[in-house]
Amino acid sequence: MLQRTSEAAAAELRVPVLQGEARVSAEPSVIFGTVLGSCVASCLFDHEAGVGGMNHFLLAEPPTSHRPGQIDVHYGVYLMELLINGMLATGAIKSRIRAHLYGGANLRPGMGAIGTSNADFARAFLEREGIPLLRSDLGGALARRVDFRPASGQVRCRTVADAQAPQERPETRPKRAGGDVELF
């Protein structure tokens, strides 16, 4: 294993990628990181341009009851497009983009196969767009921590203890409040 000097470690810039985010960078010192349960992170990169990015989506696609034109950043269909367009704007060429996919676990019994649905969506999206999938760690029942160097395409994925797993909820909208209201 390569040992880092404190100078090299200080030069690294760790950037978290949270649910509903897509980030792009061409800086060699940037490391994107996230923790995934049923969510999926797509790590895309163009090695020749030295640019890459990561997204983190909660659900694959909006339900059919979703209002047309309404954008919800938690859906993979939106975040995949956002990630690719951000990379193209930073100098990537689509035919050179390569992918890694991580997450898609089914952590909690009774929550359905949300992770499986997310993983299936991500693989199908890449295939539809003609983006080769080089590496993936999808499915299972364990959460993952992913660190990705977007400029080089290097990635590290580790499983994490259940206590560190994100508490993902497929329903992200607040429930209606109930009860009495007293005006004064």
C-alpha positions, 0 to 999 in steps of 0.5 A: 500500500502506498504511504502518503506524506502529510504534504500529499494528504493536505493537498487532497480535497475531500468533497462529500456527495449527498443524496440528490447531488451530482458533482464534476471535477477535473482537479487531480486533488479532488476525492468525491466520497459518499455512503450508500445503502439502497441508493446508487452512486454513478462514478463517470470519467473521461481518462483522456480529458482528466474529468469525472463526476459522481452522483448519488440517487435515492430512487430510479425514476419518478412514479407515474403520478409525478407532475410533468415538468416537476424536477426532483433531484432524488431521481436517477433519471435526472441526476444521470443527465445532470452528471453527463452534461456537467462532464461534457461542459467540463471537457469530457467527450461522451464516447470516452466516458467510462463508468463504475456503479456502487450501492443498490443494497436491500438493507431493510426487509419490508422496504421492497427491492428499492436497491435492486430497482436502482441498480437495474436502472443505472445499468440500463441507463448506461447501456442505453447511452452506450457508456461502458461499465468497467466496474460495479459493486451492486446489491447485497444487504450491506452499505458501502463507502465509496471514494472516487478520484474523478480526474483519474477514475480511481475508486475505492469501495468498502462495506460499512457496519449497519450502524454507519448505514444511511437511514434512507427513506423512499418517501422524502416528502413531509407527511401532512400534520394533523391535530387541532390548531389554536389561534391567539 
